[in-house]
């Protein structure tokens, strides 16, 4: 959090911004995309594991069948919620592209 606050105070000069943009443009787009997807999958896995751990902690005293059903229900709801949100963001991005062109 401190890094975030300090980054706001630092104003990027035009030269620094141009160098950063040129660095990004020089990257291989396929490698860049592959790296982004790899990071997203890792983040998704970690969040899923945390949700499973929290859910199991909450229903620890329940019978096994209830634990399985509750965990499955939470998994379905989280999947629909997360990927629904991602799909909505993609569609909004497509809408912006369509409006710009």
C-alpha positions in Angstrom: 0.0 0.0 0.0 2.9 2.3 0.8 4.3 1.7 -2.6 1.0 2.7 -4.2 0.9 6.0 -2.3 4.5 6.8 -3.2 3.9 6.0 -6.8 1.2 8.6 -6.9 3.6 11.2 -5.7 6.1 10.4 -8.4 5.3 12.2 -11.6 6.6 10.3 -14.7 8.5 12.7 -17.0 7.7 12.6 -20.7 11.0 10.9 -21.4 10.4 8.2 -18.9 6.9 7.6 -20.2 8.2 7.4 -23.8 10.9 5.0 -22.8 8.4 2.8 -20.9 6.0 2.8 -23.9 8.8 1.9 -26.3 9.9 -0.9 -24.1 6.3 -2.3 -24.1 6.0 -1.9 -27.9 9.3 -3.8 -28.4 8.0 -6.9 -26.7 6.8 -9.9 -28.7 2.9 -9.6 -28.5 2.5 -13.4 -28.2 5.0 -13.7 -25.4 3.4 -10.7 -23.6 -0.1 -12.2 -23.9 1.2 -15.7 -22.8 2.8 -14.1 -19.7 -0.5 -12.2 -18.9 -2.5 -15.4 -19.2 -0.1 -17.3 -17.1 -0.3 -14.6 -14.4 -4.1 -14.6 -14.6 -4.3 -18.4 -14.3 -2.0 -18.3 -11.2 -4.1 -15.6 -9.6 -7.3 -17.5 -10.3 -5.9 -20.7 -8.8 -4.8 -18.9 -5.6 -8.2 -17.2 -5.2 -10.0 -20.4 -5.8 -7.9 -22.2 -3.1 -8.6 -19.4 -0.7 -12.3 -19.6 -1.3 -12.2 -23.4 -0.8 -10.3 -23.0 2.5 -12.6 -20.4 3.8 -15.7 -22.4 2.8 -14.4 -25.6 4.4 -13.5 -23.7 7.6 -17.1 -22.3 7.8 -18.8 -25.7 7.2 -16.3 -27.8 9.1 -18.8 -29.0 11.7 -21.4 -30.0 9.0 -21.8 -33.5 7.7 -19.6 -34.5 4.8 -22.5 -34.5 2.3 -23.4 -30.9 3.3 -19.8 -29.9 3.0 -19.6 -31.2 -0.5 -22.9 -29.7 -1.6 -22.1 -26.3 -0.1 -18.6 -26.3 -1.6 -20.0 -27.2 -5.0 -22.6 -24.5 -4.8 -20.1 -21.8 -3.8 -17.8 -23.0 -6.6 -20.6 -22.6 -9.2 -21.6 -19.1 -7.8 -18.1 -17.8 -7.8 -17.4 -19.2 -11.3 -20.5 -17.5 -12.7 -19.8 -14.3 -10.8 -16.1 -14.0 -11.8 -16.4 -15.1 -15.4 -19.6 -13.2 -15.8 -17.8 -10.0 -14.7 -14.8 -10.8 -16.9 -17.2 -11.4 -19.9 -18.9 -8.1 -19.1 -15.6 -6.2 -19.1 -14.7 -7.8 -22.4 -18.0 -6.8 -24.0 -17.6 -3.2 -22.6 -14.1 -3.1 -24.2 -15.6 -4.4 -27.5 -18.2 -1.6 -27.3 -15.6 1.0 -26.7 -13.6 -0.3 -29.7 -16.8 -0.2 -31.8 -17.7 3.3 -30.7 -14.1 4.5 -31.5 -14.0 3.1 -35.0 
